[in-house]
């Protein structure tokens, strides 16, 4: 009987520290990756400003959340930030459309090389990063309120009698629900609506799409609006889960790019798959397996070290290694994106 | 003609700092201007000659900085005795693993065996590595706690820094060149972040955020100069007129003050001489390369890749060459910077200062023009340094209208530093948009 409990304990341990966090993180990444891949497919450049724009959206949400908290509005066990999300999305849409009008539109009209637009996006990245830090500073902010856990570790232990607890944070649950809804909406939009079909046609073959009377400026505008929705959403959900810090948003850029390229750049379904590949490898490879082996192995074989593949400080090195492997073995990514 | 005007204006700006603020400050700015110009030159070779977009300049500069520590600092014998052999084993195993896996992959084409070798080798190496780093870091952590270096002359590290950066560039280039142009940008961004986290976290190698200080100098120390009789005589001769009609006691005290000031300036001048000769060497070489047949080929490739490759030019190989050369120059500049600072501070590397600022320099100066990148480096560094106090004054002026007790005032004052981020981003965007050729546009010689 003891062996069975140990196996269950080990299983719950992995579920609690690997599966649930990786699922939530993967969902957050996939929203960001989807935004990058949409911009890539339609506008044909890698948007380096993605991480900082996510931070911008989150800052708006934080400001509005603080305001709501000050006037005493709350959502019970749900975080107040949910009410701020529409505002964040709205401001984000306006910000991105303004950026497009003043920065990217010019290069589009001149048919500049993609790399020039990438450079412009780096300029945007720094301006946005500057604005974010100017408003809120470089420090860590926690803006999540309401009840922290949907299922607490203690309740789970009491329920099952195991010595390991499984906890699911409210933010993790929200992340998954919202991400599924949002991704469903995006796919429905791209596959079924007329504008979505036009967008795909435009991404597939720009000249042919223009010939068949698709209005390019409308396509571009819709793309940016979708991107802004995804960006603000990804930012707020990530912030609810892990807290807001300008720098960590900036560093999300690498995992997001890795996700996009792993899945196949320009392919929406690939971006989501890639995001989960990246998030699971990151957490699986940096988790400390000592306790897991203590449950499973007989006492004399128990490990003395931490049993860790890689220190947590090299988390983003994993995205890079994945990126390198994909570029070496299959540059098109899992779902055959565009290569050249 | 335009060159002369622009450079004269720059000289006037620097001289103004000398007259209005102080000559020591002017020389500090000037030295860092030269280093920025060298770094900019490296990036200009990549972007201006070949259109390669390197977002990881910071990483290459940091590798240069690391080489200074590894070459010039004295080795810590106790640490080497304790953990050296384990660390050697770890490195050996890693190397064997890499070589073996490449060999197996080429010969047998069995992904399963290759993976197995990589995983096995990694764990063995990691086992040794964990032991080694723990024992090395345990050796008097507050003073050393790292392996130290080879104790060789510091100037040698400039070359080593270039080699380090070149190796990293080779690795990145091999992977990402020949694919989409933005893959190179993404890959360089990744490698630079990884290099920075390596030097921040691998205390056994770099002392991490505890910094390595007292790096040996290629030039004399101030206190040596102050005691050297030839230097005192020189200063006395230089100021002979000024102190002629003073009493002996006064003259001596005046002179010792002059000697102190002069020693600081002399040391900076020595650096200026060193840096300037490196810069001139690179500019001459770069200009020669640009007008050589090789340079013509490079520009042909940049302007039309398809046509160039149809003419039988190996585009990917040329790009790899250029990328390595440019990164090596950035690495050398990084090593020189750490030598000049006299300390290696991993925490100080941030992308704004080491990647983005350099890009602004390249674009503002004029991509494709080597003299342009020098003026870009000088001008932007000058503005960067002088804009900081100006920004604070401006902010103080703005908030002086606000209520003293308000938290908004404090917030604005705290945030003034981020104005530079916005300002530099705006400069880049504006120059790219309205004056894409920069101050000194590329000269298109008749072929």
Interface residues (C-beta under 8 A of the other chain):
Chain A: X45 X46 X48 X103 X106 X113 X114 X115 X116 X118 X119 X120 X122 X123 X124 X125 X126 X127 X129 X130 X131 X133 X134 X135 X137 X251 X253 X254 X257 X258 X261 X265 X305 X311 X313 X314 X316 X317 X319 X320 X323 X324 X327 X328 X331 X338 X339 X340
Chain B: X51 X53 X55 X130 X175 X176 X179 X180 X181 X182 X183 X185 X186 X187 X189 X190 X191 X193 X194 X197 X200 X201 X352 X356 X359 X363 X414 X415 X418 X419 X420 X421 X422 X423 X424 X425 X426 X428 X429 X432 X433
